[in-house]
Amino acid sequence: MIGLIIEGANDERKILEVSRDYHLVLTHGTKFSNREIFKIEEALSLCTSVYILTDPDQSGNWLANRIREYFPNIPRIKVDPDKAKIRRPRGDKFGIEYMSHQSLKEILPIEKPLD
């Protein structure tokens, strides 16, 4: 099983709409404490691979960089900001939860079959 480190419940809902084949680690926004470190370590022991999937915005970048301080070998999935954007009267907002199912499917890693 593949593990995904994500920011929150809205991201979780969106990913579960697309697939239930992932072990999800929620950080609850930019919160990053010993609890999150433990959950990531657990995912690393349970999963064949683990990826960072955070929003393509300042908070998502901060969180991804923070995670990689502790876990430098966990790759981050690149998210096209244009595919994760919603227009709002007070400015655009970016988030995994705003992506179309198709756009999300295109970036989610898939389990490679065993030979």
Phi and psi in degrees as GROMACS dihedral restraints (atoms count N, CA, C in turn):
[ dihedral_restraints ]
;  ai    aj    ak    al  type     phi  dphi    fc
    3     4     5     6     1   -95.5    20    10
    4     5     6     7     1   139.5    20    10
    6     7     8     9     1  -102.9    20    10
    7     8     9    10     1   141.9    20    10
    9    10    11    12     1  -125.7    20    10
   10    11    12    13     1   127.4    20    10
   12    13    14    15     1   -94.1    20    10
   13    14    15    16     1   117.0    20    10
   15    16    17    18     1  -126.0    20    10
   16    17    18    19     1   167.3    20    10
   18    19    20    21     1   -81.3    20    10
   19    20    21    22     1   -40.3    20    10
   21    22    23    24     1  -161.9    20    10
   22    23    24    25     1  -173.4    20    10
   24    25    26    27     1   -64.5    20    10
   25    26    27    28     1   -34.4    20    10
   27    28    29    30     1   -66.8    20    10
   28    29    30    31     1   -39.1    20    10
   30    31    32    33     1   -64.4    20    10
   31    32    33    34     1   -42.6    20    10
   33    34    35    36     1   -58.7    20    10
   34    35    36    37     1   -48.2    20    10
   36    37    38    39     1   -57.9    20    10
   37    38    39    40     1   -44.8    20    10
   39    40    41    42     1   -63.0    20    10
   40    41    42    43     1   -46.4    20    10
   42    43    44    45     1   -63.9    20    10
   43    44    45    46     1   -41.3    20    10
   45    46    47    48     1   -66.1    20    10
   46    47    48    49     1   -25.8    20    10
   48    49    50    51     1   -66.7    20    10
   49    50    51    52     1   -29.6    20    10
   51    52    53    54     1   -91.0    20    10
   52    53    54    55     1   -41.7    20    10
   54    55    56    57     1  -162.6    20    10
   55    56    57    58     1   146.3    20    10
   57    58    59    60     1  -107.4    20    10
   58    59    60    61     1    18.2    20    10
   60    61    62    63     1   -92.8    20    10
   61    62    63    64     1    20.7    20    10
   63    64    65    66     1  -125.3    20    10
   64    65    66    67     1   146.3    20    10
   66    67    68    69     1   -90.4    20    10
   67    68    69    70     1   116.3    20    10
   69    70    71    72     1  -102.2    20    10
   70    71    72    73     1   132.3    20    10
   72    73    74    75     1  -113.6    20    10
   73    74    75    76     1   113.1    20    10
   75    76    77    78     1   -93.0    20    10
   76    77    78    79     1   134.7    20    10
   78    79    80    81     1   -99.8    20    10
   79    80    81    82     1    -6.6    20    10
   81    82    83    84     1    57.5    20    10
   82    83    84    85     1    61.0    20    10
   84    85    86    87     1    82.9    20    10
   85    86    87    88     1  -140.5    20    10
   87    88    89    90     1   -91.2    20    10
   88    89    90    91     1    10.8    20    10
   90    91    92    93     1   -63.3    20    10
   91    92    93    94     1   130.5    20    10
   93    94    95    96     1  -148.3    20    10
   94    95    96    97     1    98.6    20    10
   96    97    98    99     1  -127.9    20    10
   97    98    99   100     1  -170.5    20    10
   99   100   101   102     1   -59.1    20    10
  100   101   102   103     1   -32.5    20    10
  102   103   104   105     1   -61.9    20    10
  103   104   105   106     1   -45.4    20    10
  105   106   107   108     1   -66.6    20    10
  106   107   108   109     1   -39.3    20    10
  108   109   110   111     1   -59.6    20    10
  109   110   111   112     1   -44.5    20    10
  111   112   113   114     1   -62.1    20    10
  112   113   114   115     1   -43.9    20    10
  114   115   116   117     1   -63.9    20    10
  115   116   117   118     1   -36.4    20    10
  117   118   119   120     1   -69.9    20    10
  118   119   120   121     1   -42.2    20    10
  120   121   122   123     1   -60.0    20    10
  121   122   123   124     1   -40.0    20    10
  123   124   125   126     1   -63.0    20    10
  124   125   126   127     1   -44.4    20    10
  126   127   128   129     1   -61.7    20    10
  127   128   129   130     1   -40.3    20    10
  129   130   131   132     1   -62.3    20    10
  130   131   132   133     1   -32.4    20    10
  132   133   134   135     1   -82.5    20    10
  133   134   135   136     1   -26.1    20    10
  135   136   137   138     1   -91.2    20    10
  136   137   138   139     1   -28.0    20    10
  138   139   140   141     1  -104.7    20    10
  139   140   141   142     1   153.7    20    10
  141   142   143   144     1   -71.0    20    10
  142   143   144   145     1   -30.9    20    10
  144   145   146   147     1  -156.6    20    10
  145   146   147   148     1   156.2    20    10
  147   148   149   150     1  -133.2    20    10
  148   149   150   151     1   140.0    20    10
  150   151   152   153     1  -131.1    20    10
  151   152   153   154     1   154.2    20    10
  153   154   155   156     1   -94.2    20    10
  154   155   156   157     1   128.1    20    10
  156   157   158   159     1  -131.0    20    10
  157   158   159   160     1    87.3    20    10
  159   160   161   162     1  -113.8    20    10
  160   161   162   163     1   163.9    20    10
  162   163   164   165     1   -61.8    20    10
  163   164   165   166     1   148.8    20    10
  165   166   167   168     1   -84.8    20    10
  166   167   168   169     1    58.5    20    10
  168   169   170   171     1  -138.1    20    10
  169   170   171   172     1  -177.6    20    10
  171   172   173   174     1   -60.0    20    10
  172   173   174   175     1   -44.4    20    10
  174   175   176   177     1   -66.0    20    10
  175   176   177   178     1   -42.4    20    10
  177   178   179   180     1   -63.9    20    10
  178   179   180   181     1   -39.3    20    10
  180   181   182   183     1   -65.4    20    10
  181   182   183   184     1   -43.5    20    10
  183   184   185   186     1   -59.4    20    10
  184   185   186   187     1   -48.1    20    10
  186   187   188   189     1   -63.5    20    10
  187   188   189   190     1   -45.2    20    10
  189   190   191   192     1   -59.0    20    10
  190   191   192   193     1   -43.5    20    10
  192   193   194   195     1   -64.5    20    10
  193   194   195   196     1   -39.0    20    10
  195   196   197   198     1   -64.2    20    10
  196   197   198   199     1   -45.5    20    10
  198   199   200   201     1   -59.9    20    10
  199   200   201   202     1   -42.9    20    10
  201   202   203   204     1   -72.0    20    10
  202   203   204   205     1   -16.1    20    10
  204   205   206   207     1   -64.0    20    10
  205   206   207   208     1   -38.0    20    10
  207   208   209   210     1   -90.1    20    10
  208   209   210   211     1   -32.7    20    10
  210   211   212   213     1  -131.1    20    10
  211   212   213   214     1    74.4    20    10
  213   214   215   216     1   -65.4    20    10
  214   215   216   217     1   -17.2    20    10
  216   217   218   219     1   -92.0    20    10
  217   218   219   220     1    -1.0    20    10
  219   220   221   222     1   -84.6    20    10
  220   221   222   223     1   118.5    20    10
  222   223   224   225     1   -76.3    20    10
  223   224   225   226     1   153.5    20    10
  225   226   227   228     1  -103.1    20    10
  226   227   228   229     1   133.4    20    10
  228   229   230   231     1   -77.3    20    10
  229   230   231   232     1   126.5    20    10
  231   232   233   234     1   -75.0    20    10
  232   233   234   235     1   129.5    20    10
  234   235   236   237     1  -116.1    20    10
  235   236   237   238     1   124.7    20    10
  237   238   239   240     1   -69.7    20    10
  238   239   240   241     1   116.7    20    10
  240   241   242   243     1   -55.8    20    10
  241   242   243   244     1   -34.3    20    10
  243   244   245   246     1   -66.0    20    10
  244   245   246   247     1   -26.1    20    10
  246   247   248   249     1   -90.5    20    10
  247   248   249   250     1    -5.2    20    10
  249   250   251   252     1  -121.9    20    10
  250   251   252   253     1    27.1    20    10
  252   253   254   255     1  -112.1    20    10
  253   254   255   256     1   142.9    20    10
  255   256   257   258     1  -127.9    20    10
  256   257   258   259     1   135.9    20    10
  258   259   260   261     1   -85.0    20    10
  259   260   261   262     1   132.1    20    10
  261   262   263   264     1  -127.4    20    10
  262   263   264   265     1   153.0    20    10
  264   265   266   267     1   -56.6    20    10
  265   266   267   268     1   -32.1    20    10
  267   268   269   270     1   -97.0    20    10
  268   269   270   271     1    17.3    20    10
  270   271   272   273     1   121.8    20    10
  271   272   273   274     1   157.9    20    10
  273   274   275   276     1   -67.2    20    10
  274   275   276   277     1   149.8    20    10
  276   277   278   279     1  -127.2    20    10
  277   278   279   280     1   144.6    20    10
  279   280   281   282     1  -119.1    20    10
  280   281   282   283     1   139.8    20    10
  282   283   284   285     1  -173.8    20    10
  283   284   285   286     1   148.9    20    10
  285   286   287   288     1   -56.7    20    10
  286   287   288   289     1   -36.9    20    10
  288   289   290   291     1   -66.0    20    10
  289   290   291   292     1   -14.5    20    10
  291   292   293   294     1   -93.6    20    10
  292   293   294   295     1    -4.4    20    10
  294   295   296   297     1   -74.4    20    10
  295   296   297   298     1   149.3    20    10
  297   298   299   300     1   -71.6    20    10
  298   299   300   301     1   158.9    20    10
  300   301   302   303     1   -58.5    20    10
  301   302   303   304     1   -42.2    20    10
  303   304   305   306     1   -63.1    20    10
  304   305   306   307     1   -45.6    20    10
  306   307   308   309     1   -62.5    20    10
  307   308   309   310     1   -38.8    20    10
  309   310   311   312     1   -68.1    20    10
  310   311   312   313     1   -43.1    20    10
  312   313   314   315     1   -59.2    20    10
  313   314   315   316     1   -34.3    20    10
  315   316   317   318     1   -67.0    20    10
  316   317   318   319     1   -26.4    20    10
  318   319   320   321     1  -104.4    20    10
  319   320   321   322     1   -16.9    20    10
  321   322   323   324     1   -69.8    20    10
  322   323   324   325     1   133.9    20    10
  324   325   326   327     1   -71.5    20    10
  325   326   327   328     1   151.1    20    10
  327   328   329   330     1  -116.6    20    10
  328   329   330   331     1   150.6    20    10
  330   331   332   333     1   -69.9    20    10
  331   332   333   334     1   129.4    20    10
  333   334   335   336     1   -81.8    20    10
  334   335   336   337     1   134.1    20    10
  336   337   338   339     1   -65.7    20    10
  337   338   339   340     1   147.4    20    10
  339   340   341   342     1   -74.8    20    10
  340   341   342   343     1   139.8    20    10
